[in-house]
Amino acid sequence: MARKVSASTLRRVLNVWPPFLFAGIRVRTVSDDYRHARVELRQHWYNRNFVGTHFGGSLFAMTDPFWMIMTMQALGDGYIVWDKAAEIEFVKPGRGTVAAEFRLDDAVLEQIRAATAGGDKHLRWFETPISDAEGDTVALVRKQVYVRRKKPRDATA
């Protein structure tokens, strides 16, 4: 069952969630309708790799839960939503503050609803570029989300 939580509460909880807190990841915004989020990662001594750029695990972690949570909250309680797969491509060394933006539009939600209307599962890929302060992409993260309508409960059970 999808947890009902306000976007502002989700933002506050994620900002103290240990995998984000200890990596230096900050959730800056989550829109009230769960259609947009912005996450930043500032470079510190504790999230640098051996050559002094952003640690790849931190870059990946900053994108991890958002597509699943946003899709789950936008579709509502009648759907099962899970992360299914993920991949990351490192494009250039990340330095300084980097950011990721997530935008879930109505057309995507309608495609998911149509694909799952008959009870079938649907696998949807989302792409998220992680950009530096100059707007250059330092990494490209792809997440695959599994979505299926919940089976109706038997009224006689």
Order of alpha helices (4+ residues) and beta strands (2+ residues): alpha-alpha-beta-beta-alpha-alpha-beta-beta-alpha-beta-beta
